[in-house]
Amino acid sequence: MQNRFEEGKHTIEMKALMRLCGDVMDEEELKKQLEESNGNVSMVIEQIVSKLMAQNEHVWYFVAQHKREISYSNNLYLVSNQLSLFAKENEELETDSKSGQKAEKLRKEEEKVEVGETEPGINLQGYCVNPNCLVAKAKLPVWVNIGFGDIAFTSDKTSYCCPDCRQSTIALIMKAMIFNSEHSICASDNSTPVKDNHYQCIYAIKTGLSYSLTAKKIRQHATSLEDLINRSEHAMVSNEIINLVTELQKYLITVVKPSKVKDKIRLLEKIKCDYNGDFNQVFDVGRFTILCDNATKLQTAVAVMKQAEQFNLVVSEDKDFFERQSKTHHRFHNIKLYVPKHDNYTTLEGYTIIENPKLSHLFYELVRAWKPNTLSRQQQAEEEEDLKQ
């Protein structure tokens, strides 16, 4: 009597089991368990999970076609989800084969859904395990913003707050993204620690390892205002900046570059009013602007600049105001370009669709000069009387 597999029964189930559990159990044992369970894949999975949990081991599962090691105790639902997707795919392929369709079937690309917001500083992506949370029910990876500072964690032993259910139930971290920061990251394995200031760096997080991350706001590294001016002057005439400007101009992008950096008197005023005396917060000592005649060209130019490594430059911060449109400002990107050779940041702004430049500048000057009124009511009344006279 032919067995079920020779008759072609349970072929889909067996393929799914091999894909999900082939690393932890050989094919013959899987066949045996599948026969004993009369083709019930869920029963086989439960038996394997129980065995592995008793041994306190880890298994592999697939998320978006990538392997990632996790603990079955918290993530069994992910295995079940992948199993159903895989079985469905194979069922469709088998149907096509039986109907004699030889042409390859067009398949739509699945949308990669992520939830949560990423902000400057440290951002961690993981899974919520709260059964009453919609994010957990939908099995979606969620971003959690930590901000600037120092953190340390073990990837599968975390308890970060889920932005949906507001519970400390983000128990498995898969990725870390550091955004618009000077940062460092190291792991408990033998990998080399990383220090970087690229505007966006994404790191895969491995299960079972401990990680330490530090993220700081972007700052200049000058020892004095004179040192800052000197670094900026050298950076603005460097081959790195000149090569970038030349590349942009090849594609009819207008580059406006002042003949010299901001003078010391103007800088002292700006540092006092805007940065409370901290000169290392000034990034537009040396600056240039690109003007594009349409939105697509600006987006393309920004994409080119984000590959600035080819010019020995680093895009360290990108403030994207492109989609924020009003009657008092432009649509633009504000980018901090780091020139490693001179250890200096310079500012590049890209503009398109200038709606009301005069009003915009007046509005900026008004806001910049505004100071909070800390006078008492009596002092305000006396000041008003003086103005009337």
C-alpha positions as a printed Julia matrix, in Angstrom:
389×3 Matrix{Float64}:
  0.0     0.0     0.0
  1.44    3.31   -1.03
  1.89    5.84    1.73
  0.26    9.24    1.66
  3.34   11.06    0.4
  3.73    8.75   -2.58
  0.09    9.36   -3.43
  0.77   13.09   -3.42
 -1.25   13.82   -0.3
  0.05   16.3     2.26
  2.71   17.52   -0.19
  1.97   21.17    0.54
  1.94   20.57    4.29
  5.25   18.72    4.1
  6.91   21.52    2.11
  5.71   24.05    4.65
  7.03   21.97    7.55
 10.4    21.52    5.87
 10.7    25.24    5.26
  9.75   26.15    8.82
 11.23   23.3    10.81
 13.89   21.74    8.59
 16.64   23.28   10.73
 15.45   21.58   13.92
 14.13   18.21   12.68
 15.02   15.93    9.77
 12.63   15.12    6.93
 11.85   11.53    7.94
 10.85   12.55   11.46
  8.63   15.32   10.09
  6.96   12.84    7.71
  6.36   10.45   10.57
  4.78   13.1    12.78
  2.65   14.42    9.92
  1.32   10.9     9.2
  0.59   10.31   12.88
 -1.36   13.58   13.05
 -3.29   12.67    9.86
 -1.92   15.72    8.02
 -2.71   18.2    10.8
  0.15   20.71   10.46
 -0.89   22.73   13.52
 -0.64   19.64   15.7
  2.87   18.89   14.4
  3.96   22.5    15.02
  2.6    22.39   18.57
  4.48   19.17   19.29
  7.75   20.62   17.97
  7.25   23.85   19.89
  6.56   21.99   23.12
  9.69   19.92   22.67
 11.89   22.93   21.95
 10.45   24.99   24.79
 11.2    22.13   27.15
 14.8    22.17   25.92
 14.92   26.0    26.14
 16.18   26.21   22.57
 15.53   28.65   19.73
 14.17   28.08   16.25
 14.03   29.94   12.99
 11.07   31.63   11.42
 10.58   33.73    8.35
  9.43   37.34    8.37
  9.21   39.06    4.99
 11.35   36.27    3.49
 14.25   36.78    5.93
 15.34   34.39    8.65
 15.5    35.71   12.18
 16.13   33.7    15.37
 13.5    34.19   18.07
 12.04   32.48   21.12
  8.97   30.39   20.33
  7.45   31.21   23.7
  6.61   34.79   22.65
  6.32   34.47   18.88
  4.43   31.29   17.95
  1.8    33.4    16.21
  4.46   34.61   13.73
  5.27   31.02   12.76
  1.6    30.23   12.24
  1.18   33.33   10.1
  4.16   32.44    7.89
  2.91   28.86    7.61
 -0.48   29.93    6.3
  1.1    32.3     3.76
  3.48   29.63    2.53
  0.73   27.02    2.22
 -1.42   29.49    0.28
  1.42   30.24   -2.15
  2.04   26.55   -2.78
 -1.66   25.85   -3.23
 -1.82   28.53   -5.94
  1.25   27.11   -7.67
 -0.18   23.58   -7.57
 -3.49   24.8    -9.02
 -1.66   26.53  -11.87
  0.35   23.38  -12.56
 -2.72   21.14  -12.66
 -4.55   23.47  -15.02
 -1.65   23.28  -17.45
 -0.72   26.95  -17.24
  2.86   27.21  -18.42
  3.13   30.99  -18.45
  4.57   32.51  -15.3
  1.88   34.14  -13.21
  2.21   37.85  -12.48
  2.26   38.53   -8.78
  1.66   41.8    -7.03
  4.33   42.95   -4.64
  3.25   42.79   -1.03
  3.27   46.13    0.75
  5.74   46.28    3.61
  3.8    47.74    6.51
  5.5    49.32    9.51
  3.92   51.41   12.23
  5.22   53.95   14.72
  7.18   57.13   14.12
 10.91   57.66   13.8
 12.43   60.83   15.22
 15.98   62.16   15.66
 18.08   59.98   17.93
 17.71   56.26   18.61
 14.75   54.33   17.17
 14.12   50.63   17.86
 11.84   48.34   15.86
 10.27   45.29   17.44
  7.11   43.32   18.1
  4.46   43.92   20.74
  3.35   40.78   22.61
  0.29   42.26   24.33
 -2.64   40.05   23.17
 -5.02   43.01   23.59
 -2.98   45.32   21.33
 -4.07   45.88   17.72
 -0.43   46.11   16.57
  0.29   42.72   18.12
 -2.87   41.21   16.64
 -1.88   42.45   13.17
  1.65   41.08   13.7
  3.18   44.38   12.59
  6.7    45.58   13.43
  6.53   48.86   15.35
  9.06   51.69   15.76
  9.76   53.1    19.21
 11.64   56.4    19.49
 14.11   56.57   22.38
 15.65   59.93   21.44
 19.13   61.13   22.3
 21.19   59.55   25.07
 22.69   56.2    26.07
 20.83   52.87   26.19
 21.74   49.21   26.67
 19.51   46.19   26.04
 19.39   42.49   25.23
 17.43   42.0    22.02
 14.93   39.39   23.25
 14.63   40.6    26.85
 13.32   44.12   26.42
 10.2    45.84   27.71
  9.87   49.08   25.76
  6.58   50.94   25.63
  4.36   50.13   22.65
  3.13   53.4    21.05
 -0.26   51.79   20.39
 -1.31   50.08   23.63
  1.04   52.17   25.84
  2.18   49.04   27.67
  5.79   47.9    28.2
  5.3    44.97   25.85
  7.83   45.47   23.03
  9.67   42.28   23.94
 11.71   41.54   20.82
 13.93   44.07   19.0
 14.75   43.42   15.33
 16.3    46.69   14.11
 17.89   49.87   15.4
 17.85   53.08   13.38
 19.85   56.14   14.42
 18.59   59.3    12.75
 20.15   62.78   12.44
 22.73   62.04   15.14
 26.35   61.42   15.93
 26.22   57.91   17.3
 28.01   54.73   18.32
 26.81   51.13   18.63
 28.47   47.96   19.88
 27.32   44.37   20.44
 28.37   41.63   22.86
 29.77   39.43   20.07
 33.1    39.92   18.3
 31.8    42.49   15.82
 33.65   45.8    15.56
 31.96   48.76   17.31
 30.7    51.46   14.95
 30.92   55.25   15.22
 29.12   57.25   12.55
 27.38   60.53   11.8
 25.43   59.61    8.65
 21.92   61.05    8.8
 20.31   57.58    8.87
 21.91   54.28    9.84
 19.96   51.03   10.23
 21.4    48.02   12.06
 20.03   44.47   12.21
 19.71   43.26   15.8
 20.55   39.62   16.54
 18.65   37.6    19.11
 20.45   36.87   22.35
 23.08   39.61   22.0
 23.41   42.66   24.21
 23.8    46.09   22.63
 24.96   49.52   23.77
 23.94   52.6    21.79
 24.75   56.29   22.16
 23.23   59.1    20.11
 24.07   62.8    20.43
 22.81   65.87   18.64
 24.93   67.04   15.73
 27.42   69.69   16.87
 30.47   71.43   15.45
 33.8    70.4    16.98
 35.52   73.79   17.07
 37.53   75.03   20.05
 36.61   78.7    19.49
 34.62   80.92   17.15
 37.81   81.77   15.26
 38.56   78.06   14.89
 35.01   77.47   13.59
 35.35   80.25   11.0
 38.73   78.9     9.88
 37.41   75.33    9.48
 34.39   76.59    7.55
 36.51   78.67    5.18
 38.67   75.67    4.32
 35.66   73.37    3.93
 33.85   75.71    1.52
 36.81   75.83   -0.89
 37.68   72.14   -0.51
 37.78   69.81   -3.5
 34.98   67.79   -1.92
 32.49   70.68   -1.98
 33.68   71.92   -5.38
 33.21   68.45   -6.92
 29.68   68.17   -5.51
 28.72   71.61   -6.81
 30.18   70.81  -10.23
 28.2    67.57  -10.41
 24.93   69.34   -9.59
 25.57   72.1   -12.13
 25.97   69.51  -14.89
 22.23   68.89  -14.64
 21.19   72.57  -14.86
 20.73   72.96  -11.11
 21.48   76.5    -9.97
 23.96   76.62   -7.1
 24.15   79.86   -5.11
 27.32   80.05   -3.05
 28.38   83.19   -1.11
 31.83   84.49   -1.94
 32.85   84.2     1.71
 31.62   82.79    5.0
 29.6    84.83    7.5
 31.6    87.53    9.23
 32.38   87.44   12.93
 30.06   90.34   13.88
 27.04   88.69   12.24
 27.94   85.36   13.82
 28.25   86.82   17.32
 24.76   88.31   16.99
 23.32   85.02   15.75
 25.08   82.95   18.42
 23.8    85.22   21.17
 20.21   85.42   19.93
 19.68   81.9    18.61
 22.09   79.61   20.46
 22.57   81.13   23.9
 26.26   81.75   23.26
 27.13   78.22   22.04
 29.09   78.67   18.79
 29.22   74.91   18.12
 25.5    74.98   17.3
 26.08   77.18   14.25
 26.13   75.26   10.96
 25.66   77.96    8.33
 29.0    79.74    8.76
 29.7    78.28    5.36
 26.61   77.56    3.31
 25.24   77.23   -0.18
 21.82   76.9    -1.78
 20.53   74.95   -4.75
 17.53   76.18   -6.76
 15.51   73.72   -8.83
 12.82   74.6   -11.36
 10.58   71.68  -10.4
  9.88   69.38   -7.49
 11.23   66.24   -9.16
 14.6    67.84   -9.82
 14.93   68.88   -6.18
 14.06   65.39   -4.97
 16.62   63.94   -7.39
 19.3    66.4    -6.29
 18.69   65.52   -2.64
 18.94   61.81   -3.48
 22.3    62.45   -5.18
 23.56   64.39   -2.18
 22.57   61.57    0.14
 25.11   59.48   -1.76
 27.73   62.08   -0.88
 30.28   59.42    0.12
 31.42   59.39   -3.51
 32.54   63.0    -2.95
 34.14   62.15    0.44
 31.3    63.98    2.19
 28.71   62.77    4.69
 25.07   63.84    4.85
 24.69   64.06    8.63
 21.23   65.58    8.91
 18.28   66.05    6.6
 15.43   68.24    7.77
 12.75   67.54    5.21
 10.3    70.42    4.86
  9.46   69.5     1.27
  5.86   68.45    1.91
  5.1    71.3     4.32
  3.71   74.08    2.21
  2.28   77.41    3.35
  2.1    81.06    2.36
  5.0    82.03    4.6
  7.75   79.59    3.63
  9.2    77.57    0.78
  9.26   73.86    0.07
 12.81   72.86    0.88
 15.36   70.48    2.36
 17.87   71.66    4.94
 20.92   69.39    4.89
 24.03   69.32    7.05
 27.04   68.21    5.02
 30.06   66.99    6.96
 33.52   67.5     5.45
 35.72   64.91    7.23
 38.97   66.4     5.96
 38.29   69.63    7.87
 36.04   68.17   10.62
 33.38   70.73    9.79
 29.67   70.84    9.07
 28.25   73.14    6.43
 24.64   73.83    5.47
 23.07   73.12    2.11
 19.49   74.13    1.38
 17.51   73.01   -1.63
 14.5    75.05   -2.77
 11.7    74.83   -5.26
  8.35   76.63   -5.68
  9.2    79.85   -3.86
  5.77   81.19   -2.97
  6.34   84.44   -1.1
 10.06   84.98   -0.47
  9.78   88.56    0.84
  7.07   87.73    3.37
  8.96   84.57    4.29
 12.14   86.47    5.14
 10.29   89.15    7.1
  8.43   86.48    9.02
 11.73   84.71    9.81
 13.36   87.93   11.06
 10.32   88.69   13.23
 10.34   85.26   14.85
 14.12   85.26   15.32
 14.03   88.64   17.08
 11.07   87.74   19.29
 11.73   87.39   23.01
  9.31   86.28   25.73
  7.85   89.05   27.86
  8.96   88.44   31.44
  7.94   91.84   32.81
  5.45   92.09   35.63
  2.03   93.63   34.99
  3.09   96.85   36.67
  6.24   97.07   34.54
  4.18   96.37   31.4
  1.75   99.15   32.33
  4.63  101.58   32.89
  6.17  100.59   29.55
  2.85  101.15   27.77
  2.56  104.6    29.34
  6.05  105.47   28.15
  5.11  104.42   24.62
  1.96  106.58   24.7
  4.03  109.62   25.62
